[in-house]
Amino acid sequence: MRSSTNMKIDAVITWVDGDDPEHRGKREKHTGSTRPTPAGAMPTRFSSLDEIVFCVLSIAKYAPFFNKIYIVTDNQIPPVFDALNKYFPEQVSKIEIVDHTVIFQGYEDDLPTFNSLSIESLFHQIPNLSENYIYFNDDFFLVRPCDESDWFDGETVILDGKMLSKIYGIVDNVMSALKDLLRIPLSVRRISSKTGQRITARLAGYTGSFFNNSHAPLAVRKSTLATFFSQNPSVLNNNVSYRFRSSEQIIPITLSNHLDLAKGTAKVGGKGRLVYAQGGRGAEKKAFQKIGNIEGSPSVKFFCIQSLDEASAEVREIYLDWLAKRMLPE
């Protein structure tokens, strides 16, 4: 597939091998004997089944126009090179490993970090990152050919998701008040993604309805957050200070979405392009249904399998076997 425009677009992927003894030791050092364990420090947040291999292969196969693929890590090397050398050797040179120490320059006291929100806050410090980039979690996969127009309409960011009404916020506030009455500490609350996005949207002036993004590869303009944080350094300083994910943080990509929406440099689109699965929910029948939804709908381009480590061995095998076949060259 050839690029349809001259726009330079990079991919950014966050990845960690939580089973690595060195990483696990650092994590345990900073959780210590804390009880209960903070929600952001639960072991499942750091588990890996090498999904990143399929994530990178999917980019190489279905979006070869990407300029660079930056993989942000903590002193680790992701296991992507053997597969990429074997199946897409011409794209190996696109991979750049970016250590946390690189993007946390100026914020060294906040390392080590085990917090994706802190890391996302400093993406704009990735050396040579393009103005336009796509953010992938390592459990995001492309499943059909893509081009730049799937994420950008000229200089306008195309956002996958939908607007939610202020009614959601009212219900959410009631639930939060109940947790306050039950004296559940903020540090151990595992707030929903929607709640975090609603709270973050306020910084961009969205106090009623707000945009709720999908679990899909997300288009971002580097200058949006870089400019905001340069003008609001206290927000950045606070957000990167949490070693583990906290309900007291903002979601940087959500902030970027709403700042661009407010400026008219983003629009909501891309409906029907995502199939989302939670690995720990449902048996083999559910897994086959999700795969069938992808195979049977030509509009689907993105697939997310969240928490595959929590799935049964049978479900993991179904998804991983299918991904292996889907990501190989034709």
C-alpha positions in Angstrom: 0.0 0.0 0.0 1.4 3.4 -0.9 0.9 6.6 1.0 -2.1 8.6 -0.2 -0.7 11.9 0.9 2.6 13.5 1.8 1.7 13.7 5.5 4.3 12.3 7.8 2.8 10.0 10.5 4.4 8.0 13.2 3.1 5.3 15.5 3.7 5.3 19.3 3.3 2.1 21.3 3.7 1.7 25.1 4.9 -1.7 26.3 6.1 -3.4 29.4 7.0 -6.9 30.3 5.7 -7.1 33.8 7.0 -10.6 34.4 10.6 -9.5 33.9 12.2 -10.0 37.4 14.0 -6.7 37.3 10.8 -4.8 36.5 8.8 -6.7 39.0 11.4 -6.0 41.7 11.2 -2.2 41.0 7.4 -2.4 41.1 7.4 -4.2 44.4 9.9 -1.8 45.9 7.5 1.0 45.3 4.3 -0.8 46.5 6.0 -2.2 49.5 3.6 -3.5 52.1 0.8 -1.1 51.1 -2.6 -2.7 51.7 -4.8 -2.7 49.9 -2.8 -2.7 46.7 -3.5 0.5 44.8 -5.8 -0.2 41.8 -3.1 1.1 39.4 -0.5 -1.4 40.8 -2.5 -4.6 40.2 -0.3 -7.2 38.5 -2.7 -7.6 35.5 -1.9 -4.1 34.4 1.7 -5.2 33.6 1.0 -8.7 32.1 2.1 -9.5 28.6 1.5 -12.3 26.2 3.7 -10.7 23.6 0.7 -9.1 22.0 3.0 -6.3 20.9 4.4 -8.7 18.3 1.0 -8.9 16.6 0.5 -5.1 17.1 3.7 -4.3 15.2 3.1 -6.9 12.5 -0.4 -5.5 12.0 1.1 -2.0 11.4 3.7 -3.4 9.0 1.1 -5.3 7.0 -1.9 -2.9 7.0 -0.3 0.5 7.4 3.2 0.4 5.9 3.0 4.2 5.3 4.0 4.9 8.9 7.3 6.8 9.1 8.5 5.5 12.4 7.2 3.1 15.1 8.3 4.3 18.5 8.0 1.7 21.3 8.2 3.3 24.7 9.7 1.0 27.3 11.4 0.8 30.7 14.9 -0.5 30.0 13.5 -3.5 28.0 13.7 -4.7 24.5 10.3 -5.8 23.1 10.3 -9.2 21.3 9.3 -7.8 17.9 12.5 -8.0 15.8 12.6 -11.7 15.0 9.1 -11.7 13.5 9.6 -8.4 11.7 12.9 -9.5 10.2 11.2 -12.7 9.0 8.0 -11.3 7.5 8.6 -7.6 6.9 12.4 -7.0 6.8 12.1 -3.8 4.9 10.3 -2.2 7.9 12.7 -3.2 10.7 14.5 0.2 10.4 11.3 2.0 11.3 11.4 0.6 14.9 12.8 3.0 17.5 13.0 1.9 21.2 12.5 4.9 23.5 13.4 4.5 27.1 11.5 6.2 29.9 14.7 8.0 30.8 14.6 9.8 27.4 11.1 11.2 27.6 11.4 11.9 31.4 14.3 14.3 30.9 13.6 17.1 33.4 11.3 14.8 35.4 13.9 12.2 36.5 12.7 12.3 40.1 9.4 10.7 38.9 11.2 7.6 37.7 10.7 4.7 37.8 7.1 5.0 36.7 4.6 2.2 36.2 1.9 4.5 35.0 0.7 4.8 31.4 -0.9 8.2 32.1 2.3 9.6 33.4 4.1 8.3 30.3 1.5 9.6 27.9 1.9 13.0 29.4 5.5 13.2 28.0 5.1 11.7 24.5 5.8 15.1 23.1 9.4 14.7 24.4 10.1 11.7 22.1 13.0 12.8 19.9 12.0 13.5 16.3 8.4 12.5 16.9 6.2 13.8 14.0 3.5 16.4 14.5 0.9 13.8 13.6 1.1 10.4 15.3 -1.1 7.4 16.2 -1.1 6.1 19.7 -1.4 2.3 20.1 -1.6 0.3 23.2 0.1 -3.1 22.7 -3.3 -4.8 22.6 -4.5 -2.7 19.6 -4.3 -4.4 16.2 -5.0 -3.3 12.6 -7.0 -6.0 10.7 -7.5 -4.4 7.3 -5.6 -2.0 5.0 -5.5 1.6 6.4 -4.2 4.9 5.1 -3.7 8.4 6.5 -7.4 9.3 5.9 -8.4 6.8 8.5 -7.0 9.2 11.2 -6.5 12.6 9.5 -8.6 14.7 7.2 -6.0 17.2 6.1 -4.9 18.7 9.4 -8.0 17.6 11.2 -7.8 14.7 13.6 -10.5 12.0 13.2 -11.5 10.6 16.6 -13.0 7.1 17.1 -15.7 7.2 19.7 -18.8 9.2 20.5 -20.1 12.1 22.4 -21.8 11.3 25.7 -24.5 13.6 27.2 -24.3 15.4 30.5 -26.7 12.8 32.0 -23.8 10.4 32.2 -22.0 12.9 34.3 -25.0 13.3 36.7 -25.1 9.5 37.2 -21.4 9.4 37.6 -21.4 12.1 40.3 -24.0 10.1 42.3 -21.9 7.0 42.2 -18.8 9.0 43.2 -20.8 10.5 46.2 -21.7 7.0 47.3 -18.1 5.9 47.3 -17.3 9.0 49.4 -20.0 8.0 51.9 -18.5 4.5 52.0 -15.1 6.2 52.7 -13.4 4.4 49.8 -10.0 6.0 49.4 -9.3 7.7 46.1 -6.0 5.8 45.8 -7.8 2.4 45.6 -10.7 3.4 43.5 -10.6 2.0 40.0 -12.6 4.6 38.1 -14.0 3.8 34.7 -12.4 5.0 31.5 -15.6 7.1 30.9 -15.3 8.8 34.3 -11.7 9.6 33.7 -12.4 11.1 30.3 -15.3 13.1 31.7 -13.2 14.6 34.4 -10.3 15.4 32.0 -12.6 17.0 29.5 -13.3 19.8 32.0 -9.8 21.2 31.4 -10.8 21.9 27.8 -14.1 23.6 28.9 -16.4 20.5 28.4 -18.5 20.6 31.6 -21.6 18.9 30.2 -21.4 16.5 27.3 -17.9 15.1 26.5 -16.2 12.8 24.0 -15.6 9.2 25.0 -12.9 7.6 22.9 -12.9 4.0 21.8 -10.2 1.4 22.5 -8.8 2.0 19.1 -5.5 3.5 17.6 -5.9 7.2 18.5 -4.8 10.1 16.3 -2.9 12.9 18.1 -1.3 16.2 17.2 1.9 16.5 19.1 1.7 20.3 19.4 -1.7 20.2 21.1 -0.5 18.8 24.4 3.0 20.3 24.1 1.5 23.8 24.0 -1.1 23.1 26.7 1.6 21.8 29.1 4.0 24.6 28.4 1.2 27.0 29.4 0.1 24.9 32.4 3.3 23.3 33.8 1.6 22.5 37.2 -0.8 20.2 35.4 2.0 18.3 33.8 4.1 18.2 37.0 1.2 16.8 38.9 0.3 14.2 36.3 3.8 12.7 35.9 4.3 12.5 39.7 2.1 9.4 40.2 4.2 6.2 39.9 1.0 4.1 39.6 -2.2 5.0 37.8 -4.5 7.1 40.0 -8.1 8.4 39.9 -6.6 11.8 40.7 -4.9 12.0 37.3 -6.1 13.4 34.0 -5.9 11.3 30.8 -3.5 13.1 28.4 -4.9 11.7 25.2 -8.4 12.6 26.3 -7.3 16.1 27.0 -5.7 16.3 23.6 -9.0 15.1 22.0 -11.0 17.8 23.7 -8.5 20.6 23.1 -8.6 19.8 19.4 -12.4 19.5 19.4 -12.7 22.9 21.1 -10.3 24.5 18.4 -12.1 22.8 15.5 -9.0 20.8 14.7 -10.7 17.4 15.4 -14.0 15.8 14.5 -15.8 12.6 15.6 -15.9 9.9 13.0 -14.9 6.4 12.2 -18.0 4.6 13.3 -18.1 0.9 12.9 -14.4 0.5 12.5 -13.7 -1.2 15.9 -14.3 -4.6 17.4 -13.5 -4.7 21.1 -13.1 -7.8 23.2 -12.3 -8.4 26.9 -10.3 -11.5 27.1 -11.4 -12.4 30.6 -15.1 -12.3 29.8 -16.8 -15.1 27.9 -15.9 -18.6 26.7 -14.7 -19.9 23.4 -18.1 -19.1 21.8 -17.7 -15.4 22.5 -14.2 -15.3 21.0 -15.4 -16.9 17.8 -18.2 -14.3 17.7 -15.8 -11.4 18.0 -13.6 -12.9 15.2 -16.7 -13.5 13.1 -17.7 -9.8 13.5 -14.3 -8.8 12.1 -14.4 -11.3 9.2 -18.0 -10.5 8.3 -17.7 -6.7 8.3 -15.5 -5.0 5.7 -15.7 -1.7 7.6 -13.8 -3.1 10.6 -10.2 -2.0 10.6 -9.3 -2.1 14.3 -9.4 -4.8 17.0 -8.6 -4.5 20.7 -8.3 -7.5 23.0 -8.1 -6.2 26.5 -6.8 -8.3 29.4 -6.1 -11.3 27.3 -3.9 -12.6 30.2 -7.1 -13.1 32.2 -8.7 -15.4 29.6 -8.8 -19.1 29.7 -6.0 -21.0 27.9 -8.6 -22.0 25.3 -9.7 -18.5 24.6 -6.1 -17.2 24.5 -5.3 -19.9 21.9 -8.2 -18.9 19.7 -7.3 -15.3 19.6 -3.5 -15.7 19.3 -3.9 -18.3 16.5 -6.2 -16.0 14.6 -3.9 -13.1 15.0 -0.9 -15.1 13.8 -2.8 -15.9 10.6 -4.2 -12.5 10.1 -0.9 -10.6 10.5 1.3 -12.7 8.1 2.0 -11.4 4.6 -0.4 -12.4 1.9 
